[in-house]
Amino acid sequence: MAKIIKREGRDFIGKKAIFIPTASDPYDNKDFVEADRIALEKYDLDVVEMDIKNKNEEEIRKAIVGADIVLVAGGDTFYLMEKLKESRADKIIKEFVERGGIYIGSSAGSIICCPTIEGAEEFDNPNLAPKLDNFDGMGVFKDVIIPHAQKEKYFERIRRATERLESKGFKVYPLTDDDVLFFDGDSYRIL
């Protein structure tokens, strides 16, 4: 979060941030979600938590249209994508970004902004999303992000996912938990 604030050079005090923790629903330990929420609050943002599975399209649109930042926290990528599509939050978030809104994705939240969530099955459980009929992501970022690249237990899975995705023509960015991929339109860089 600090890298984004520094990069943007804006005063975020009092700005509205929508915090979406939905991806963590399948997990008992949600410490990683709390860390994301604390990071937002540390910068004196007005943080509004929104569980998208309990909201309709109109409620989501109203909340996001009035926001400055949307942060989608980590958890299970497939579960998250299913809930985004069911509520149409995926379309609303994409429109928000296209209008210049700031999107922050953590773990699964970074994967879903890509054109595909394929590759996430190496880490997450597609069976948690029985209604999800394809692996299409939001397509906000044109390439594919694979998070947690510093974790040795994931090295082989990351290699397999990267090879498969690259064979389909995707450029893949394995990112560590300390990396931030900042993109603005067609330009990007890792901070």
TORZALUM-454512 format. One record per residue: residue number from 0; x negated, y negated, z of N, C-alpha, C, O in turn; residue in one letter. Coordinates in steps of 0.1 Angstrom, whole numbers, plus 5000, padded with zeros to 4 digits. Each point is the difference from the previous one (the first is absolute). Example, Ala and Ser with C-alpha at 12.3 -4.5 7.8 and 13.67 -1.06 7.14 Angstrom:
residues 2
[0 [4868 5057 5078] [5009 4988 5000] [4991 4988 5000] [4990 5000 5007] 'a'];
[1 [5014 4989 4986] [4991 4989 5000] [5008 4989 5008] [4995 4989 5001] 's'];
END
This chain:
residues 191
[0 [4992 5012 5000] [5008 4988 5000] [4991 4987 5000] [5003 4991 4993] 'm'];
[1 [4987 5010 5015] [4991 4988 5001] [4994 4997 4986] [4998 4988 4997] 'a'];
[2 [4998 5022 4996] [4994 4998 4986] [5010 4993 4991] [4997 4992 4992] 'k'];
[3 [5016 5012 5009] [5010 4994 4992] [5002 4985 5003] [5001 4992 4992] 'i'];
[4 [5000 5006 5021] [5002 4986 5005] [4989 4991 4996] [5002 4989 4994] 'i'];
[5 [4985 5016 5007] [4988 4993 4996] [5000 4998 4985] [4997 4988 4996] 'k'];
[6 [5007 5022 4997] [5000 4999 4985] [5010 4990 4995] [4997 4992 4991] 'r'];
[7 [5015 5008 5015] [5011 4992 4996] [4997 4985 5004] [5005 4991 4993] 'e'];
[8 [4988 5007 5018] [4997 4987 5005] [5013 4992 5003] [5000 4987 4999] 'g'];
[9 [5010 5019 5005] [5013 4993 5003] [5002 5001 5015] [4994 5008 5007] 'r'];
[10 [5014 4983 4997] [5005 5000 5014] [5012 5008 5001] [5011 4997 4995] 'd'];
[11 [4988 5015 5012] [5011 5009 5001] [5008 4999 5013] [5010 5007 5002] 'f'];
[12 [4986 4983 5006] [5007 4999 5013] [5015 4997 4997] [5004 4990 4993] 'i'];
[13 [5005 5018 5013] [5014 4998 4999] [5006 5005 4987] [5012 5000 4999] 'g'];
[14 [4980 5005 4992] [5005 5006 4988] [5008 5013 5003] [4996 5007 5009] 'k'];
[15 [5013 4996 4983] [5009 5012 5002] [4993 5012 4993] [4997 5000 4988] 'k'];
[16 [5002 5011 5020] [4994 5012 4995] [5010 5011 5002] [5005 5003 5012] 'a'];
[17 [4999 5004 4978] [5009 5012 5001] [4991 5012 5002] [4991 5002 4992] 'i'];
[18 [5011 5005 5019] [4992 5012 5003] [5008 5013 4998] [5010 5001 5007] 'f'];
[19 [4986 5007 4984] [5008 5012 4997] [4993 5013 5005] [4990 5004 4994] 'i'];
[20 [5014 5002 5017] [4993 5011 5006] [5006 5014 4996] [4996 5010 5005] 'p'];
[21 [5013 4990 4985] [5008 5012 4997] [4992 5012 4997] [5004 5011 5003] 't'];
[22 [4984 4988 4991] [4992 5011 4996] [4996 5009 5012] [4996 5011 4998] 'a'];
[23 [5004 4983 5013] [4995 5007 5012] [5011 5009 5007] [4997 5007 5009] 's'];
[24 [5015 4992 4986] [5011 5008 5006] [4997 5015 5002] [5003 5005 5011] 'd'];
[25 [4990 5001 4980] [4998 5015 5002] [4989 5003 5011] [4998 5011 5003] 'p'];
[26 [4996 4979 5002] [4989 5002 5009] [5004 4997 5015] [5007 4991 5002] 'y'];
[27 [4987 5017 5007] [5003 4997 5014] [4991 4989 5005] [5004 4991 5007] 'd'];
[28 [4983 5009 4990] [4990 4990 5004] [5001 4989 4990] [4996 5001 4988] 'n'];
[29 [5008 4987 5016] [5001 4989 4991] [4990 4988 5004] [5003 4989 4997] 'k'];
[30 [4986 5015 5009] [4990 4990 5004] [4995 4992 4989] [4998 4988 5001] 'd'];
[31 [5001 5018 4987] [4994 4993 4988] [5010 4989 4995] [4996 4990 4995] 'f'];
[32 [5017 5012 5008] [5010 4990 4996] [4999 4989 5009] [5001 4988 4996] 'v'];
[33 [4998 5015 5017] [4999 4989 5010] [4988 4991 4997] [5000 4988 5002] 'e'];
[34 [4989 5018 4994] [4988 4992 4997] [5003 4991 4988] [4995 4988 5001] 'a'];
[35 [5012 5016 4989] [5004 4991 4989] [5008 4988 5005] [4999 4989 4996] 'd'];
[36 [5011 5014 5013] [5009 4990 5005] [4992 4990 5008] [5002 4988 4999] 'r'];
[37 [4989 5017 5010] [4992 4991 5008] [4991 4991 4992] [4998 4988 5003] 'i'];
[38 [4997 5017 4986] [4992 4992 4991] [5007 4988 4994] [4995 4989 4999] 'a'];
[39 [5018 5014 4998] [5008 4989 4995] [5003 4989 5011] [4999 4988 4997] 'l'];
[40 [5005 5017 5014] [5003 4991 5011] [4988 4992 5005] [5001 4989 5005] 'e'];
[41 [4987 5017 4993] [4988 4993 5004] [4998 4986 4993] [4994 4991 5005] 'k'];
[42 [5012 5008 4983] [4998 4988 4993] [5013 4991 5001] [5002 4992 4991] 'y'];
[43 [5005 5010 5020] [5012 4991 5003] [5010 5000 4989] [5006 4990 4997] 'd'];
[44 [4995 5022 4996] [5011 5001 4990] [5013 5003 5007] [5000 5006 5011] 'l'];
[45 [5011 4990 4983] [5013 5003 5005] [5003 5014 4994] [5005 5001 4989] 'd'];
[46 [4993 5010 5019] [5001 5013 4995] [5014 5006 5002] [5006 5000 5011] 'v'];
[47 [5001 5004 4978] [5013 5006 5001] [4999 5014 4995] [4996 5003 4988] 'v'];
[48 [5007 5007 5021] [4999 5014 4996] [5013 5004 4993] [5011 4996 5004] 'e'];
[49 [4987 5011 4985] [5011 5005 4992] [4998 5014 4996] [4992 5003 4992] 'm'];
[50 [5017 5006 5014] [5000 5014 4996] [5009 5001 4988] [5012 4999 5001] 'd'];
[51 [4982 5003 4987] [5008 5000 4988] [5011 5011 4999] [5009 4998 4992] 'i'];
[52 [4989 5013 5015] [5010 5011 4998] [5013 4996 5007] [5010 5007 4998] 'k'];
[53 [4990 4983 5010] [5012 4996 5007] [5006 4987 4994] [5009 4994 5007] 'n'];
[54 [4986 5002 4982] [5004 4987 4994] [5006 5003 4986] [4995 5009 4993] 'k'];
[55 [5014 4982 5003] [5005 5001 4986] [4992 4990 4992] [4992 4992 5005] 'n'];
[56 [5010 5009 4982] [4993 4991 4990] [5002 4985 5003] [4990 4993 5000] 'e'];
[57 [5022 5003 5004] [5002 4986 5002] [4992 4995 5013] [4994 4989 4999] 'e'];
[58 [5006 5019 5011] [4993 4997 5012] [4985 4999 4998] [4993 4990 5004] 'e'];
[59 [5002 5019 4988] [4985 5000 4997] [4997 4988 4991] [4990 4993 5003] 'i'];
[60 [5018 5004 4987] [4997 4989 4992] [5000 4987 5008] [4991 4992 4998] 'r'];
[61 [5019 5006 5010] [5001 4988 5008] [4987 4998 5009] [4995 4989 5001] 'k'];
[62 [5001 5022 5005] [4988 4999 5009] [4987 4997 4992] [4992 4992 5004] 'a'];
[63 [5007 5015 4985] [4987 4999 4993] [4999 4987 4992] [4990 4994 4999] 'i'];
[64 [5021 5001 4995] [5000 4987 4993] [4996 4989 5009] [4993 4991 4995] 'v'];
[65 [5010 5009 5018] [4996 4990 5009] [4987 5002 5007] [4996 4992 5009] 'g'];
[66 [4996 5018 4986] [4987 5003 5007] [4989 4994 4992] [5001 4997 4988] 'a'];
[67 [4987 5002 5019] [4988 4996 4994] [4991 5012 4997] [4992 5000 4990] 'd'];
[68 [5009 5010 5018] [4992 5012 5000] [5009 5013 5002] [5009 4999 5008] 'i'];
[69 [4988 5011 4985] [5006 5013 5003] [4989 5010 5002] [4991 5002 4992] 'v'];
[70 [5009 5004 5020] [4990 5011 5003] [5007 5013 5001] [5010 5001 5008] 'l'];
[71 [4986 5009 4984] [5006 5013 5001] [4989 5009 5006] [4989 5002 4995] 'v'];
[72 [5014 5003 5017] [4991 5008 5008] [4999 5014 4995] [5007 5004 4991] 'a'];
[73 [4983 5003 5014] [4997 5014 4996] [5009 5010 5006] [5009 4998 5008] 'g'];
[74 [4989 5014 4987] [5008 5012 5004] [5000 5010 4988] [4990 5001 4993] 'g'];
[75 [5021 5005 5005] [5002 5009 4989] [5004 4993 4987] [5010 4994 5000] 'd'];
[76 [4982 5007 4990] [5002 4993 4987] [5013 5004 4994] [5007 4991 4995] 't'];
[77 [4996 5022 5004] [5012 5005 4993] [5012 4996 5008] [5010 4995 4993] 'f'];
[78 [4990 5006 5020] [5012 4996 5008] [5002 4985 4998] [5012 4996 4997] 'y'];
[79 [4978 4996 5003] [5001 4986 4998] [5006 4996 4986] [5009 4992 4999] 'l'];
[80 [4985 5015 4991] [5005 4996 4986] [5015 5004 4998] [5007 4993 4994] 'm'];
[81 [4997 5018 5012] [5014 5004 4999] [5009 4990 5007] [5010 4996 4994] 'e'];
[82 [4986 4999 5018] [5008 4990 5007] [5000 4987 4993] [5010 4993 4999] 'k'];
[83 [4979 5003 4995] [4999 4988 4992] [5009 5000 4988] [5008 4991 4997] 'l'];
[84 [4992 5021 4996] [5009 5001 4988] [5015 5001 5004] [5008 4994 4993] 'k'];
[85 [4995 5013 5018] [5014 5001 5004] [5006 4986 5003] [5011 4998 4997] 'e'];
[86 [4981 4994 5010] [5005 4987 5004] [4997 4989 4989] [5005 4989 5002] 's'];
[87 [4988 5014 4988] [4996 4991 4989] [4990 4990 5005] [4997 4990 4994] 'r'];
[88 [4997 5012 5018] [4990 4991 5005] [4988 5000 4991] [4993 4990 4999] 'a'];
[89 [5004 5021 4994] [4989 5000 4990] [5001 4989 4990] [4991 4993 4997] 'd'];
[90 [5021 5006 4997] [5002 4989 4990] [5000 4986 5006] [4994 4991 4994] 'k'];
[91 [5011 5008 5018] [5000 4987 5007] [4986 4995 5004] [4997 4989 4998] 'i'];
[92 [4995 5021 5007] [4986 4997 5003] [4992 4996 4987] [4992 4991 5000] 'i'];
[93 [5010 5016 4990] [4993 4997 4987] [5004 4986 4995] [4991 4993 4996] 'k'];
[94 [5022 5004 5005] [5004 4986 4996] [4993 4990 5009] [4996 4989 4995] 'e'];
[95 [5004 5013 5018] [4993 4992 5010] [4986 4997 4996] [4995 4988 5000] 'f'];
[96 [4997 5022 4996] [4986 4999 4997] [4999 4992 4986] [4991 4992 4999] 'v'];
[97 [5018 5011 4992] [4999 4993 4987] [5003 4985 5001] [4996 4992 4992] 'e'];
[98 [5011 5004 5019] [5003 4986 5003] [4989 4994 5008] [5000 4988 5003] 'r'];
[99 [4989 5019 5000] [4989 4995 5007] [4999 5003 5015] [4991 4995 5007] 'g'];
[100 [5018 5014 4998] [5000 5004 5014] [4988 5008 5003] [4994 5007 4991] 'g'];
[101 [5001 4993 5021] [4989 5008 5004] [5004 5014 5005] [5009 5001 5009] 'i'];
[102 [4986 5009 4985] [5003 5014 5003] [4988 5006 5007] [4989 4999 4994] 'y'];
[103 [5012 5007 5017] [4990 5008 5007] [5004 5014 5002] [5011 5002 5006] 'i'];
[104 [4982 5007 4989] [5003 5014 5001] [4989 5007 5008] [4988 4999 4997] 'g'];
[105 [5016 5009 5013] [4991 5007 5009] [5002 5015 4997] [5011 5005 5002] 's'];
[106 [4979 5002 4994] [5000 5014 4997] [5011 5003 4990] [4999 4997 4989] 's'];
[107 [5012 5010 5016] [5011 5003 4990] [5005 4988 4994] [5005 5000 4988] 'a'];
[108 [4995 4989 5019] [5005 4987 4995] [4991 4995 4989] [5005 4992 4992] 'g'];
[109 [4983 5012 5007] [4991 4996 4989] [5002 5009 4988] [4999 4996 4989] 's'];
[110 [5004 5017 5014] [5002 5009 4989] [5013 4997 4992] [5000 5001 4988] 'i'];
[111 [5010 4995 5019] [5013 4998 4993] [5000 4988 4991] [5009 4998 4991] 'i'];
[112 [4981 4993 5010] [5000 4988 4991] [4994 5003 4987] [5000 4992 4991] 'c'];
[113 [4995 5020 5007] [4994 5005 4988] [5010 5005 4990] [5012 5002 5004] 'c'];
[114 [4984 5001 4983] [5010 5005 4991] [5005 5014 5003] [5011 5004 4995] 'p'];
[115 [4981 5004 5012] [5003 5013 5004] [4996 5003 5014] [4990 4994 5005] 't'];
[116 [5017 5015 5002] [4996 5004 5013] [4994 5014 4999] [4997 5007 5010] 'i'];
[117 [5001 4998 4978] [4994 5013 4998] [4986 5000 5006] [4993 4989 5000] 'e'];
[118 [5003 5021 5005] [4987 5001 5008] [5002 5000 5015] [4992 5005 5007] 'g'];
[119 [5019 4988 4997] [5003 5000 5014] [5004 5013 5006] [5000 5002 5012] 'a'];
[120 [5004 5008 4979] [5003 5013 5005] [4988 5007 5006] [5002 5010 5007] 'e'];
[121 [4986 4985 4990] [4988 5005 5007] [5000 4997 5015] [4993 5006 5007] 'e'];
[122 [5015 4984 4997] [5000 4995 5014] [5013 5001 5006] [5001 5002 5013] 'f'];
[123 [5010 4996 4980] [5013 4998 5005] [5009 5011 4995] [4996 5009 4991] 'd'];
[124 [5016 4992 5014] [5009 5011 4997] [5012 4996 4991] [5009 4994 5005] 'n'];
[125 [4991 5010 4982] [5011 4997 4991] [5013 5006 5005] [5011 4995 4996] 'p'];
[126 [4989 5015 5012] [5012 5007 5005] [5008 4991 5009] [5012 5002 5003] 'n'];
[127 [4982 4987 5002] [5007 4991 5009] [5009 4990 4992] [5007 4992 5006] 'l'];
[128 [4992 5009 4981] [5008 4992 4991] [5007 5008 4990] [4997 5000 4988] 'a'];
[129 [5013 5008 5016] [5007 5009 4991] [5008 4993 4989] [5003 5007 4990] 'p'];
[130 [5000 4981 5012] [5008 4993 4989] [4991 4992 4991] [5005 4994 4990] 'k'];
[131 [4982 5006 5012] [4991 4993 4991] [4998 5008 4988] [4995 5011 5001] 'l'];
[132 [5009 4984 4987] [4999 5008 4988] [4989 4997 4991] [4998 5006 4989] 'd'];
[133 [4993 4985 5015] [4988 4997 4992] [4989 4994 5010] [5003 4996 5011] 'n'];
[134 [4985 5003 4984] [4989 4994 5007] [4997 4985 4996] [4989 4996 5003] 'f'];
[135 [5021 4998 4991] [4998 4986 4997] [4998 4991 5012] [5008 5001 5009] 'd'];
[136 [4982 4990 4991] [4999 4990 5010] [5006 4987 4996] [5007 5000 4990] 'g'];
[137 [4991 4990 5017] [5006 4987 4997] [4993 4993 4988] [5006 4992 4993] 'm'];
[138 [4981 5012 5004] [4994 4994 4988] [4996 4985 5002] [4998 4993 4990] 'g'];
[139 [5000 5003 5022] [4996 4986 5003] [4985 4999 4996] [4995 4990 4995] 'v'];
[140 [4997 5020 5008] [4986 5001 4997] [4999 5011 4989] [5006 5010 5000] 'f'];
[141 [4986 4987 4989] [4999 5008 4988] [4992 5013 5002] [5001 5009 4992] 'k'];
[142 [4991 4991 5018] [4991 5012 5002] [5005 5008 5012] [5011 4997 5006] 'd'];
[143 [4981 5012 4999] [5004 5009 5011] [4990 4998 5012] [4988 5000 4998] 'v'];
[144 [5018 4999 5014] [4993 4999 5012] [5001 5013 5008] [5010 5005 5001] 'i'];
[145 [4978 4999 5004] [5000 5012 5009] [4994 4995 5013] [4988 4996 5000] 'i'];
[146 [5019 5003 5011] [4995 4995 5013] [4992 5010 5008] [5000 5012 4996] 'p'];
[147 [4994 4984 5014] [4993 5008 5010] [4988 5007 4994] [4996 5011 5004] 'h'];
[148 [4997 4983 4986] [4989 5006 4993] [4988 5003 5009] [4991 5007 4996] 'a'];
[149 [5008 4987 5016] [4988 5002 5008] [5002 5012 5008] [4990 5005 5007] 'q'];
[150 [5021 5002 4994] [5002 5011 5008] [4996 5013 4994] [5005 5004 4989] 'k'];
[151 [4985 5002 5017] [4993 5012 4994] [5011 5011 4997] [4998 5007 4990] 'e'];
[152 [5011 4995 5019] [5010 5010 4998] [5008 4999 4987] [5007 5009 4996] 'k'];
[153 [4993 4979 4998] [5008 4997 4988] [4991 5000 4987] [5005 4999 4989] 'y'];
[154 [4982 5002 5013] [4991 4999 4988] [5004 5009 4988] [5001 4996 4989] 'f'];
[155 [5001 5017 5014] [5004 5010 4989] [5014 4996 4994] [5002 5001 4988] 'e'];
[156 [5007 4996 5021] [5013 4996 4995] [5000 4987 4991] [5007 5000 4990] 'r'];
[157 [4985 4991 5015] [4998 4988 4992] [4994 5003 4986] [5004 4994 4990] 'i'];
[158 [4986 5014 5010] [4994 5004 4988] [5010 5007 4990] [5000 4996 4988] 'r'];
[159 [5008 5013 5017] [5010 5007 4992] [5010 4990 4994] [5003 5000 4988] 'r'];
[160 [5002 4991 5021] [5010 4990 4996] [4994 4991 4990] [5007 4996 4990] 'a'];
[161 [4981 4999 5012] [4994 4991 4991] [4998 5006 4986] [5003 4994 4990] 't'];
[162 [4992 5018 5010] [4998 5007 4987] [5013 5002 4992] [5001 4997 4988] 'e'];
[163 [5009 5007 5019] [5013 5002 4994] [5006 4987 4994] [5005 4999 4989] 'r'];
[164 [4994 4990 5019] [5005 4987 4996] [4992 4994 4989] [5006 4994 4991] 'l'];
[165 [4981 5007 5010] [4992 4995 4989] [5002 5007 4987] [4999 4994 4989] 'e'];
[166 [5004 5019 5012] [5002 5008 4988] [5013 4995 4993] [5003 5003 4988] 's'];
[167 [5006 4991 5020] [5012 4994 4994] [4999 4985 4996] [5010 4994 4997] 'k'];
[168 [4978 5001 5004] [4997 4987 4995] [5001 4989 5011] [4999 4988 4997] 'g'];
[169 [5002 5016 5016] [5001 4990 5010] [4986 4996 5005] [4991 5009 5001] 'f'];
[170 [5007 4979 5002] [4987 4996 5008] [5004 5001 5014] [5010 4996 5005] 'k'];
[171 [4981 5011 5003] [5003 5003 5014] [4990 4993 5009] [4988 4999 4998] 'v'];
[172 [5018 4995 5013] [4992 4993 5010] [5001 5007 5013] [5010 4998 5007] 'y'];
[173 [4981 5010 4997] [4999 5006 5013] [4996 4988 5010] [4989 4995 4998] 'p'];
[174 [5019 5002 5012] [4997 4989 5009] [4998 5006 5014] [5007 5009 5004] 'l'];
[175 [4983 4985 5003] [4999 5004 5014] [5010 4991 5008] [5007 4991 4995] 't'];
[176 [4994 5013 5018] [5010 4992 5009] [4995 4986 5002] [5008 4992 5004] 'd'];
[177 [4980 5005 4993] [4995 4986 5001] [5001 4992 4988] [4998 4988 5000] 'd'];
[178 [5005 5019 4989] [5001 4993 4987] [5013 4993 4998] [5010 5005 5005] 'd'];
[179 [4990 4984 4988] [5012 4994 4996] [4999 4997 4985] [4991 4994 4995] 'v'];
[180 [5019 5012 4997] [5000 4997 4986] [5009 4988 4998] [5012 5001 5002] 'l'];
[181 [4982 4988 4994] [5008 4988 4998] [5003 4998 4985] [4990 5000 4992] 'f'];
[182 [5022 4999 5005] [5003 4997 4985] [5010 4989 4999] [5009 4999 5008] 'f'];
[183 [4989 4994 4981] [5008 4989 4997] [5002 5000 4985] [4992 4995 4993] 'd'];
[184 [5020 5010 5003] [5002 5001 4985] [4991 5011 4995] [5000 5012 5004] 'g'];
[185 [4991 4984 4986] [4991 5010 4994] [4987 5001 5006] [4992 5009 4997] 'd'];
[186 [5005 4982 5012] [4986 5000 5007] [5001 5006 5013] [5010 4999 5007] 's'];
[187 [4979 5008 4997] [5000 5007 5013] [4985 5001 5004] [4991 4999 4992] 'y'];
[188 [5008 5003 5021] [4987 5003 5006] [5002 5007 5013] [5010 4998 5007] 'r'];
[189 [4980 5009 4997] [5000 5007 5013] [4992 4991 5010] [4989 4996 4998] 'i'];
[190 [5018 5001 5013] [4995 4991 5010] [4994 5009 5011] [4995 4994 5010] 'l'];
END
